[in-house]
């Protein structure tokens, strides 16, 4: 009788432990569900498997080429392994086949040299890979030229030509770095992806980006725009994009060499209409003029001397 009681007691304890584990799992799931995020306009998306939705012609061509070459690679994989497994199955020892005894085969050597060479040539010449590569480097006839300089840990932007020439600003992580890196309380879906001064460009205009770096190698990368160009200290590189859809598009420095704060080197580009862009340019120039006036008023030697004498 005592053995039955002990057994029932152990079963009860086991059931209690299992119930506690189940409730613990549900509580953990509920706590993580509270921080669930949604798709961001312009990417990224939740459970995203494909590349970002393209908003430039270059990005569309990249997406098409990506999937076409993926299909080609899968076809080659199936063909090679199909032949290999067929040979293993049909020429196995158990059905009476004997292994051939030869040292080398000139025909095989020629075949596995020529066939891959032909595949590469077809991909490069027949498919638009080469055309796409050349198009990515064609920065001529730009409507607007912007210089982006990579710093640790921010970007500096200078509008060099076009409407907005003379505008200059730094683009920093909007949230304090400690909150962005350490906090687990998300205030919005994009609060770790925001900057205080995003790049603003007009829609359907060719934008040339001149890339430079102040300290380490950085990379100006926005998948939706089909743009990725390294910024190397001592070198000036350039790339371009022409966004065909109004919206906000996000990117990140994709070079691990720039250091531990790479996650804070964010890129945000706001593509707006021509009218909204002119309004932004006027407002930005007024803000810069006001800041320059305040700086010249309080930072000149004469002003500081005069203020010191009155105090």
C-alpha positions as CSV (number, residue, x, y, z in Angstrom):
1,X,0.0,0.0,0.0
2,X,2.9,2.3,0.8
3,X,4.5,1.6,-2.5
4,X,1.3,2.6,-4.3
5,X,1.2,5.8,-2.3
6,X,4.8,6.6,-3.2
7,X,4.2,5.9,-6.8
8,X,1.1,8.1,-6.9
9,X,3.1,10.9,-5.1
10,X,5.9,10.7,-7.7
11,X,3.4,10.8,-10.6
12,X,1.8,13.8,-9.0
13,X,5.1,15.6,-8.7
14,X,6.0,14.7,-12.3
15,X,2.7,16.0,-13.5
16,X,3.2,19.2,-11.5
17,X,6.7,19.7,-13.0
18,X,5.4,19.1,-16.5
19,X,2.6,21.5,-16.0
20,X,5.0,24.1,-14.7
21,X,7.2,23.6,-17.7
22,X,4.3,24.0,-20.1
23,X,3.2,27.2,-18.3
24,X,6.8,28.4,-18.4
25,X,7.0,27.8,-22.1
26,X,3.7,29.6,-22.7
27,X,4.9,32.6,-20.6
28,X,8.1,32.8,-22.5
29,X,6.3,32.6,-25.8
30,X,3.9,35.3,-24.7
31,X,6.7,37.6,-23.6
32,X,8.5,37.2,-27.0
33,X,5.2,37.7,-28.9
34,X,4.9,41.1,-27.2
35,X,8.0,42.2,-29.0
36,X,6.9,40.9,-32.4
37,X,7.7,43.2,-35.3
38,X,6.1,43.8,-38.6
39,X,7.3,44.2,-42.2
40,X,9.0,47.5,-42.8
41,X,8.2,49.5,-45.9
42,X,11.3,49.2,-48.1
43,X,12.5,46.1,-46.2
44,X,13.4,44.1,-44.4
45,X,10.4,41.9,-43.9
46,X,9.6,39.2,-41.3
47,X,10.7,35.8,-42.5
48,X,12.1,37.3,-45.6
49,X,13.7,34.6,-47.9
50,X,13.9,36.6,-51.2
51,X,15.9,39.8,-51.8
52,X,14.4,43.1,-51.0
53,X,11.6,44.3,-53.3
54,X,13.3,46.3,-56.1
55,X,12.6,50.0,-56.6
56,X,15.2,50.6,-59.3
57,X,15.9,49.1,-62.7
58,X,19.3,47.9,-61.5
59,X,17.8,46.2,-58.5
60,X,15.2,44.5,-60.8
61,X,17.9,43.2,-63.1
62,X,19.9,42.0,-60.0
63,X,16.9,40.1,-58.7
64,X,16.2,38.5,-62.1
65,X,19.8,37.5,-62.6
66,X,19.9,36.1,-59.0
67,X,17.0,33.7,-59.6
68,X,18.1,32.8,-63.1
69,X,21.6,31.8,-62.0
70,X,20.0,30.0,-59.0
71,X,18.0,27.8,-61.5
72,X,21.1,27.2,-63.6
73,X,23.1,26.1,-60.5
74,X,20.3,23.8,-59.4
75,X,20.1,22.3,-62.9
76,X,23.9,21.7,-62.9
77,X,23.7,20.2,-59.4
78,X,20.9,17.8,-60.4
79,X,22.7,16.7,-63.6
80,X,26.0,16.1,-61.9
81,X,24.7,14.2,-58.9
82,X,22.2,12.4,-61.1
83,X,24.9,11.0,-63.3
84,X,27.0,10.1,-60.2
85,X,24.2,8.2,-58.4
86,X,23.1,6.5,-61.7
87,X,26.7,5.3,-62.2
88,X,26.9,4.1,-58.6
89,X,23.6,2.2,-58.9
90,X,24.1,0.7,-62.3
91,X,27.8,-0.2,-62.1
92,X,27.9,-1.6,-58.6
93,X,29.8,-4.8,-57.9
94,X,26.8,-6.6,-56.6
95,X,25.3,-6.8,-60.2
96,X,28.5,-8.1,-61.7
97,X,30.3,-5.0,-62.9
98,X,34.0,-4.8,-62.5
99,X,35.9,-1.6,-61.9
100,X,37.9,-0.3,-64.9
101,X,41.6,-0.1,-64.6
102,X,43.0,3.0,-66.2
103,X,45.5,5.7,-65.1
104,X,44.2,8.8,-66.9
105,X,41.8,9.9,-69.6
106,X,42.6,12.8,-71.9
107,X,39.0,13.0,-73.0
108,X,37.7,13.4,-69.5
109,X,40.4,16.1,-68.7
110,X,39.4,18.1,-71.8
111,X,35.6,17.7,-71.0
112,X,35.8,18.9,-67.4
113,X,37.9,21.9,-68.5
114,X,35.9,23.0,-71.5
115,X,32.3,22.5,-70.1
116,X,32.7,24.8,-67.1
117,X,34.5,27.3,-69.3
118,X,31.6,27.3,-71.7
119,X,29.1,27.7,-68.8
120,X,31.0,30.7,-67.4
121,X,31.2,32.3,-70.9
122,X,27.5,31.8,-71.5
123,X,26.7,33.3,-68.1
124,X,28.9,36.3,-68.7
125,X,28.2,37.0,-72.3
126,X,24.9,35.6,-73.3
127,X,23.1,36.5,-70.1
128,X,23.0,40.2,-69.0
129,X,25.6,39.8,-66.3
130,X,28.2,41.8,-68.0
131,X,25.7,44.4,-69.2
132,X,24.4,44.7,-65.7
133,X,27.9,45.1,-64.2
134,X,28.7,47.9,-66.7
135,X,25.3,49.6,-66.1
136,X,26.1,49.7,-62.3
137,X,29.2,51.7,-63.0
138,X,27.7,54.2,-65.4
139,X,27.5,57.3,-63.2
140,X,27.3,59.8,-66.1
141,X,24.5,62.3,-66.6
142,X,23.5,62.4,-63.0
143,X,20.8,64.8,-61.8
144,X,22.2,65.1,-58.3
145,X,25.6,64.2,-56.8
146,X,26.0,63.4,-53.1
147,X,29.2,62.7,-51.4
148,X,28.9,60.1,-48.5
149,X,31.8,59.9,-46.1
150,X,32.0,57.0,-43.6
151,X,33.0,57.6,-40.0
152,X,33.0,55.6,-36.8
153,X,30.1,55.4,-36.3
154,X,28.1,57.6,-38.7
155,X,27.8,59.0,-42.2
156,X,28.6,62.5,-43.4
157,X,26.7,63.8,-46.5
158,X,27.6,66.7,-48.8
159,X,25.3,67.6,-51.7
160,X,27.8,68.5,-54.4
161,X,25.8,69.3,-57.5
162,X,22.2,69.7,-58.5
163,X,19.3,71.2,-56.6
164,X,20.4,71.2,-53.0
165,X,24.1,72.0,-53.7
166,X,25.8,73.1,-50.6
167,X,23.7,71.1,-48.1
168,X,25.9,69.2,-45.6
169,X,25.1,67.2,-42.5
170,X,25.9,64.2,-40.4
171,X,23.6,61.2,-40.2
172,X,23.7,59.5,-36.7
173,X,21.9,56.7,-35.1
174,X,18.6,58.3,-33.9
175,X,18.3,56.4,-30.7
176,X,21.1,56.6,-28.2
177,X,23.7,53.9,-28.8
178,X,23.2,52.2,-25.5
179,X,19.4,52.0,-26.1
180,X,19.9,50.7,-29.6
181,X,22.4,48.0,-28.6
182,X,21.3,47.0,-25.2
183,X,17.6,47.8,-24.8
184,X,15.0,45.0,-25.3
185,X,12.0,47.3,-25.2
186,X,11.1,48.2,-28.8
187,X,9.2,51.5,-29.1
188,X,8.4,50.9,-32.8
189,X,9.2,48.4,-35.5
190,X,12.1,50.6,-36.8
191,X,13.4,52.4,-33.7
192,X,16.8,50.6,-34.1
193,X,17.0,51.5,-37.8
194,X,16.3,55.2,-37.6
195,X,18.8,58.1,-38.1
196,X,18.5,61.7,-37.1
197,X,19.2,63.1,-40.6
198,X,18.2,60.8,-43.5
199,X,19.3,61.3,-47.1
200,X,16.5,63.0,-49.1
201,X,16.4,62.6,-52.9
202,X,13.7,63.2,-55.5
203,X,11.9,60.3,-57.2
204,X,12.8,59.3,-60.8
205,X,16.1,61.2,-60.7
206,X,19.6,59.7,-61.3
207,X,21.5,60.1,-58.1
208,X,25.3,59.8,-58.1
209,X,26.9,58.7,-54.8
210,X,30.6,59.6,-54.3
211,X,32.0,57.4,-51.5
212,X,34.9,58.2,-49.2
213,X,36.0,57.1,-45.7
214,X,37.6,58.9,-42.9
215,X,39.0,56.1,-40.8
216,X,38.2,52.5,-41.7
217,X,36.6,50.7,-44.7
218,X,32.8,51.2,-44.8
219,X,30.2,50.2,-47.3
220,X,27.1,52.1,-48.5
221,X,24.6,49.4,-49.0
222,X,20.8,49.7,-49.7
223,X,19.4,46.4,-51.1
224,X,16.1,47.9,-52.3
225,X,18.0,50.4,-54.5
226,X,20.5,47.8,-55.8
227,X,23.4,49.8,-54.4
228,X,26.5,48.5,-52.6
229,X,29.8,50.4,-52.8
230,X,32.7,50.2,-50.4
231,X,34.2,53.5,-49.0
232,X,37.9,53.1,-48.6
233,X,40.2,55.6,-46.9
234,X,42.4,57.4,-49.5
235,X,40.2,56.4,-52.4
236,X,37.1,58.0,-54.1
237,X,34.6,55.5,-55.4
238,X,31.2,56.2,-56.9
239,X,27.9,54.5,-57.7
240,X,24.4,55.5,-58.6
241,X,20.7,54.8,-58.3
242,X,17.4,56.0,-59.7
243,X,14.5,55.2,-57.3
244,X,11.2,54.8,-59.2
245,X,9.0,54.7,-56.1
246,X,8.4,57.1,-53.3
247,X,9.2,55.7,-49.9
248,X,11.8,55.1,-47.2
249,X,14.6,52.6,-47.9
250,X,17.1,51.4,-45.3
251,X,20.6,50.0,-45.4
252,X,23.6,49.3,-43.2
253,X,27.3,49.3,-43.5
254,X,28.1,45.8,-44.6
255,X,31.8,45.7,-44.0
256,X,32.8,43.9,-40.8
257,X,36.2,45.6,-40.9
258,X,34.9,48.9,-39.7
259,X,34.7,47.7,-36.1
260,X,32.4,46.7,-33.3
261,X,30.1,49.7,-33.8
262,X,29.1,48.7,-37.4
263,X,25.5,48.1,-36.4
264,X,25.2,51.9,-35.6
265,X,26.4,53.0,-39.1
266,X,22.9,53.1,-40.5
267,X,21.7,54.4,-43.9
268,X,18.2,55.8,-44.5
269,X,17.1,57.3,-47.8
270,X,13.8,59.1,-48.1
271,X,12.6,59.2,-51.8
272,X,10.1,62.1,-52.1
273,X,8.3,63.9,-54.9
274,X,10.0,66.9,-56.7
275,X,7.8,69.3,-54.7
276,X,8.6,67.8,-51.4
277,X,12.3,67.7,-52.2
278,X,12.3,71.5,-53.0
279,X,10.6,72.1,-49.7
280,X,13.2,70.0,-47.9
281,X,16.0,71.8,-49.6
282,X,14.7,75.2,-48.6
283,X,14.2,74.1,-45.0
284,X,17.6,72.5,-44.8
285,X,19.4,75.6,-46.2
286,X,17.5,77.8,-43.7
287,X,18.5,75.5,-40.8
288,X,22.2,75.5,-42.0
289,X,22.2,79.3,-42.3
290,X,20.7,79.7,-38.8
291,X,23.3,77.3,-37.4
292,X,26.1,79.1,-39.2
293,X,24.9,82.5,-37.8
294,X,24.8,81.2,-34.2
295,X,28.2,79.6,-34.6
296,X,29.8,82.8,-36.0
297,X,28.2,84.9,-33.3
298,X,29.5,82.9,-30.4
299,X,32.7,81.3,-31.6
300,X,34.7,84.2,-33.1
301,X,37.5,85.6,-31.0
302,X,36.0,89.1,-31.0
303,X,32.7,87.9,-29.7
304,X,34.2,85.8,-27.0
305,X,36.4,88.6,-25.9
306,X,33.5,91.0,-25.8
307,X,31.3,88.6,-23.9
308,X,34.2,87.9,-21.4
309,X,34.6,91.7,-20.8
310,X,30.9,92.1,-20.0
311,X,30.8,89.2,-17.6
